[in-house]
C-alpha cells in the first residue's frame, strides 16, 4: 500500500513538473524539438513495419537479448508505459545502466520525450542495474499536453538500439 501511495505521489510530481515548462529544474520532463540532421545515437534502426511489435522481436532477441512487450498510454494519457522482457541477459547488458539515457521520439512531430526524474525516487525506469533473465522491465515517459495519442507511431532510442515505427496501443 505504501509503495502505491509513493508511486502515485511520484507520478503526480512528475506530471506537475512536466506541465510547468518554464521550471528549469525539470528540463528533461517535456519534449525538445529535434534539429534537422541531429544524430542522437549512431546506429542502424530496426524497423517495425506498420507498428507490428511482433515482427521485430526475433531481430531484437537475436541482437539485443530483449523482446518488446508493449507500448501503452497510461495515467490518463499523461505517461507512456514501455515494457520489454530480457531474454538474454548478457546481450541486453548494454541497454542497462545509469549511463543509458532512453528517449522516445514522436515520429510525426520529431519531438523528443525523456524519462521523468522525481527528486525523491529518481528516474522512472528499471534499467539502472544489470539485467535479469526473463524479467520484464518498465520505462515511463512523460507525455505533457497529451501530445502522443493512441495509434501514433514512435521511435525508442536506448543505448545503441533504435526501434522505429512502434504503434502506441
C-alpha positions in Angstrom: 0.0 0.0 0.0 2.8 2.4 0.9 4.5 1.7 -2.5 1.3 2.5 -4.4 1.0 5.8 -2.5 4.6 6.7 -3.1 4.3 5.8 -6.8 1.1 7.9 -7.1 2.8 10.8 -5.5 5.8 10.5 -7.7 3.7 10.4 -10.9 1.8 13.5 -9.7 5.0 15.3 -9.0 6.4 14.3 -12.4 3.2 15.4 -14.2 3.0 18.7 -12.4 6.6 19.5 -13.2 6.1 18.5 -16.8 3.2 20.9 -17.1 5.4 23.8 -16.0 7.7 24.2 -18.9 9.4 27.3 -17.5 10.7 25.4 -14.5 14.4 24.9 -15.2 14.8 22.1 -12.6 12.7 19.7 -14.7 14.1 20.2 -18.2 14.0 16.5 -19.0 10.3 16.3 -18.4 9.0 17.9 -21.5 9.7 17.3 -25.2 12.5 19.0 -27.0 12.2 19.7 -30.8 14.9 17.8 -32.6 17.0 19.8 -35.0 17.1 18.5 -38.6 20.1 16.3 -39.2 20.8 15.8 -35.5 22.0 12.3 -34.6 21.3 11.3 -31.1 22.6 7.7 -31.3 24.6 6.4 -34.1 23.0 3.0 -35.1 21.1 1.3 -37.8 17.4 1.5 -36.9 15.4 -1.7 -36.6 12.1 -1.1 -38.4 8.8 -2.2 -37.0 6.8 -2.1 -40.3 3.3 -1.0 -39.7 3.9 -0.7 -36.0 3.8 -4.5 -35.6 5.9 -5.3 -32.4 5.9 -9.0 -33.1 7.6 -8.6 -36.5 10.8 -7.2 -35.0 11.0 -9.2 -31.8 13.0 -12.0 -33.5 15.7 -9.5 -34.5 15.7 -7.8 -31.1 16.1 -11.2 -29.3 19.0 -12.2 -31.6 20.9 -8.8 -31.5 19.9 -7.2 -28.1 18.5 -10.0 -26.0 15.1 -8.4 -25.5 11.6 -8.6 -26.8 9.1 -5.7 -26.7 6.0 -6.5 -24.7 4.0 -3.3 -25.1 3.9 0.5 -25.5 0.8 2.0 -24.0 -0.6 5.2 -22.8 -1.3 5.3 -19.0 -2.1 7.8 -16.2 -4.9 9.4 -18.1 -2.7 9.6 -21.2 -0.1 11.7 -19.5 2.5 9.0 -19.4 3.7 6.3 -21.9 4.4 2.8 -20.4 7.1 1.0 -22.4 7.7 -2.6 -21.4 10.3 -5.2 -22.7 11.4 -8.6 -21.5 15.0 -9.7 -21.2 15.5 -13.0 -23.0 19.3 -13.0 -22.9 20.8 -11.0 -20.0 24.3 -10.9 -21.5 23.2 -9.5 -24.8 20.8 -7.0 -23.1 23.6 -5.6 -20.8 24.5 -2.6 -23.0 20.8 -1.4 -22.7 21.1 -1.1 -18.9 23.0 1.1 -16.5 22.9 4.6 -15.1 24.7 5.9 -18.2 22.0 4.8 -20.6 19.5 7.6 -21.3 16.4 6.2 -23.0 14.4 8.6 -25.2 11.1 8.4 -27.1 10.6 10.3 -30.3 7.1 11.0 -31.7 7.6 10.1 -35.4 5.1 12.7 -36.8 6.5 15.7 -34.9 10.0 14.6 -34.2 9.6 15.8 -30.6 11.8 14.0 -28.0 10.4 12.8 -24.7 12.5 11.9 -21.7 12.1 9.7 -18.7 10.9 11.9 -15.8 13.2 12.3 -12.8 11.5 12.6 -9.4 13.6 14.2 -6.7 12.8 11.5 -4.0 12.8 8.3 -6.1 14.9 9.1 -9.1 14.3 8.2 -12.7 11.0 6.4 -13.6 12.8 3.4 -15.1 14.1 0.0 -14.0 17.3 -0.1 -16.1 20.0 1.2 -13.7 21.3 -2.2 -12.7 22.5 -5.3 -14.7 19.6 -7.0 -16.5 18.0 -10.2 -15.1 17.0 -13.1 -17.4 13.2 -13.4 -18.0 12.4 -10.2 -16.2 10.1 -7.6 -17.7 11.3 -4.0 -17.4 9.2 -0.8 -17.4 10.2 2.6 -18.5 7.8 5.5 -18.1 7.9 8.6 -20.3 6.2 11.9 -19.6 3.5 12.9 -22.2 2.9 16.5 -21.3 -0.1 18.1 -23.1 -1.1 14.5 -24.1 0.7 15.2 -27.4 1.1 11.4 -28.1 -2.2 9.6 -28.8 -3.4 6.0 -29.3 -2.2 4.8 -32.7 0.7 7.2 -33.1 4.0 5.9 -34.3 7.0 6.5 -32.2 10.7 5.5 -32.0 12.6 4.3 -29.0 16.3 5.2 -28.5 18.1 3.1 -25.9 21.9 2.9 -25.9 22.9 1.8 -29.4 19.4 0.4 -30.1 16.9 2.4 -32.2 13.4 0.9 -32.8 11.3 2.9 -35.2 7.6 2.8 -36.2 6.2 1.3 -33.0 2.5 2.0 -32.7 1.1 3.2 -29.3 -1.6 0.9 -28.0 
